[in-house]
Amino acid sequence: MRNETVSDHGNIPVAQIVEAIKSIRHGYVQIIVQDGKVVQIDRTEKIRVAKQEGKGGGG
């Protein structure tokens, strides 16, 4: 396994990756690499819905 820094690869869109991470509260960022190059950044955000107490007919 090689240790490489961002400066080794000029094609890594660091600003876009960081923005994708900063823009979500809960979820994940997936970086798709093809032939050693970043070709896609997927961002999936999960929205947590607060549970309301006393609703829903607990019987």
C-alpha positions in Angstrom: 0.0 0.0 0.0 1.4 3.4 -1.0 0.9 6.6 1.0 0.2 9.4 -1.4 -0.6 13.0 -0.7 -3.1 15.2 -2.6 -0.2 17.0 -4.3 0.8 13.8 -6.0 -2.5 13.9 -8.0 -3.5 17.2 -9.5 -6.8 15.7 -10.7 -8.4 15.3 -7.3 -11.2 17.8 -6.9 -10.5 18.5 -3.2 -12.7 21.5 -3.0 -15.7 19.7 -4.3 -15.1 16.7 -2.0 -14.8 19.0 1.0 -18.0 20.9 0.0 -19.9 17.7 -0.3 -18.8 16.7 3.2 -19.6 20.1 4.7 -23.1 20.3 3.1 -24.6 17.3 4.9 -25.4 16.6 8.6 -26.1 12.9 8.4 -25.2 10.7 5.5 -22.2 9.8 3.4 -20.0 11.0 0.5 -18.9 8.4 -2.0 -16.0 9.1 -4.3 -16.0 7.0 -7.6 -12.5 6.5 -9.1 -11.9 5.1 -12.6 -8.4 4.5 -13.9 -6.9 6.3 -10.9 -9.0 9.5 -11.5 -12.0 10.8 -9.6 -14.9 10.6 -12.0 -17.9 11.1 -9.7 -18.8 12.3 -6.2 -22.1 11.0 -4.8 -23.7 12.6 -1.7 -26.5 10.9 0.2 -28.1 12.7 3.0 -30.3 11.1 5.7 -32.9 13.1 7.3 -33.6 12.1 10.9 -37.3 12.6 11.9 -37.9 13.2 15.5 -40.2 10.8 17.2 -43.4 12.4 18.6 -44.5 11.2 22.0 -48.1 10.6 22.9 -49.2 10.2 19.2 -50.1 7.1 17.3 -52.6 5.3 19.5 -50.5 3.2 21.8 -53.7 1.6 23.0 
